């Protein structure tokens, strides 16, 4: 059985992880915003099309 040596992450690696997690949070927030905006656009299109008929 091999023994693997575990090295603690460097401060640079921890900084990179923090930045990636912050970017991931922004991506998730933007996904939610996209869903909200799509619903608003659909509602507006439905209202316009309903007003035309």
Buried (B, 14 or more C-beta within 10 A) or exposed (E): EEEEEEEEEEEEEEEEEEEEEEEEEEEEEEEEEEEEEEEEEEEEEEEEEEEEE
